């Protein structure tokens, strides 16, 4: 049987945002998309937003930012997990802005987050100018998947 699963967003170099509360499977879905992309020959990099920031910040202090930044720009798909779960300072916001803006129309991005777009300035150190510029680029070619419900991990505990 022919595999009907398509990754059109990768071919179009567009993005996917998976938005929802804790424990609803956002990371699982993002990982499954990345896995399917690998099976179809696409390069994929998975990282949490905070790990990306920490890696780029460390690279900047050792004057290797450009080299390290290329690792996040090169793959066909970059999966940034857990955006908005931890606070980001100005340096971190600037680092993520570079990654997202440089990938615009050059590679696909999958972001998992628990924050609606109107609250993204809170993620990016309350910098509304940077957030507006980032969202302008990012949302231009983005499919948003909203997941609602109760935490999968907490279902047995809550029902007990």
C-alpha positions in Angstrom: 0.0 0.0 0.0 1.3 3.4 -0.9 2.3 5.6 2.0 -0.2 8.5 1.9 1.5 10.5 4.7 2.8 13.7 3.3 5.0 16.4 4.8 3.9 19.2 2.6 5.0 21.8 5.2 8.6 20.6 4.7 8.4 20.9 0.9 7.0 24.4 1.3 9.5 25.4 4.0 6.7 26.4 6.2 6.1 25.9 9.9 3.9 24.1 12.5 3.0 25.3 15.9 1.6 22.7 18.3 -0.2 24.7 21.1 -1.8 23.2 24.2 -1.5 22.6 27.9 0.8 20.3 29.8 0.6 16.6 29.1 -1.4 16.7 25.9 1.1 15.1 23.6 2.7 18.2 21.9 6.2 16.8 22.1 5.0 13.3 21.0 3.4 14.8 17.9 6.4 16.9 17.0 8.7 13.9 17.4 6.4 11.8 15.2 6.5 14.4 12.5 10.3 14.5 12.8 10.5 10.8 12.6 8.3 10.6 9.5 10.5 13.3 7.9 13.6 11.3 8.7 12.0 8.2 7.0 11.4 10.4 3.9 15.1 11.5 3.8 14.8 14.9 5.5 17.3 16.1 8.1 15.8 16.9 11.5 17.1 18.5 14.7 15.2 18.3 18.0 16.0 20.7 20.8 14.2 22.4 23.6 14.1 26.1 23.4 16.1 26.5 26.5 18.8 24.1 25.4 19.1 26.0 22.1 19.5 29.3 24.0 22.0 27.8 26.4 24.1 26.3 23.5 24.1 29.5 21.5 24.9 31.7 24.5 27.9 29.4 25.4 29.0 29.5 21.7 28.8 33.3 21.7 31.1 33.5 24.8 33.7 31.4 23.0 33.3 33.3 19.7 31.7 30.2 17.9 28.2 31.6 17.6 28.1 31.6 13.8 29.3 27.9 13.7 26.8 26.9 16.3 23.9 28.9 14.8 24.5 27.0 11.5 23.6 23.7 13.3 20.1 25.1 13.9 19.8 26.6 10.4 21.0 23.6 8.3 18.4 20.9 9.0 15.2 20.6 6.8 13.2 20.7 10.1 14.1 22.2 13.4 11.9 21.1 16.3 11.9 23.6 19.2 10.2 22.0 22.1 8.7 23.7 25.2 8.8 27.3 24.1 7.4 29.4 26.9 7.9 27.0 29.7 10.8 28.8 31.2 11.6 32.5 31.3 14.0 33.8 28.6 16.3 36.8 29.2 17.2 39.4 26.5 20.2 37.4 25.3 18.1 34.3 25.0 15.3 36.2 23.2 17.9 37.6 20.7 19.3 34.1 20.1 15.9 32.5 19.4 15.1 35.5 17.1 18.2 34.8 15.1 17.3 31.1 14.7 13.7 31.8 13.8 14.3 34.7 11.5 17.1 33.0 9.6 15.0 29.9 9.0 12.2 32.0 7.5 11.5 30.5 4.0 14.8 28.5 4.2 13.7 25.6 6.4 10.7 24.3 8.4 10.2 24.8 12.1 8.0 22.9 14.5 7.4 24.7 17.8 5.6 23.2 20.8 4.3 25.7 23.3 1.7 26.3 26.0 1.4 30.0 25.2 -1.0 31.6 22.7 0.5 34.1 20.3 -0.8 37.2 22.1 1.3 36.1 25.1 4.5 35.5 23.2 6.0 38.9 24.3 6.1 37.4 27.8 8.3 34.6 26.4 10.7 37.0 24.7 11.6 39.2 27.7 8.5 41.5 27.2 10.2 42.8 24.1 7.1 43.6 21.9 9.2 44.9 19.0 11.3 41.8 18.7 8.2 39.6 19.3 6.2 41.4 16.6 9.1 41.0 14.1 9.5 37.3 15.0 5.8 36.5 14.7 5.5 38.4 11.4 8.1 36.1 9.8 7.1 33.0 11.6 3.4 33.1 11.2 3.5 34.0 7.5 3.8 30.3 6.6 2.5 28.5 9.7 -0.1 25.9 10.4 -1.3 26.0 14.0 -2.5 22.8 15.8 -4.4 23.4 19.0 -4.7 20.5 21.4 -7.2 20.7 24.3 -8.0 18.3 27.0 -6.6 16.9 30.2 -3.1 15.8 30.8 -2.4 12.3 29.6 0.2 11.7 32.4 -2.2 12.9 35.1 -5.3 11.0 33.9 -4.9 8.0 36.3 -4.1 10.2 39.2 -7.0 12.6 38.6 -9.4 9.7 38.1 -8.4 8.0 41.3 
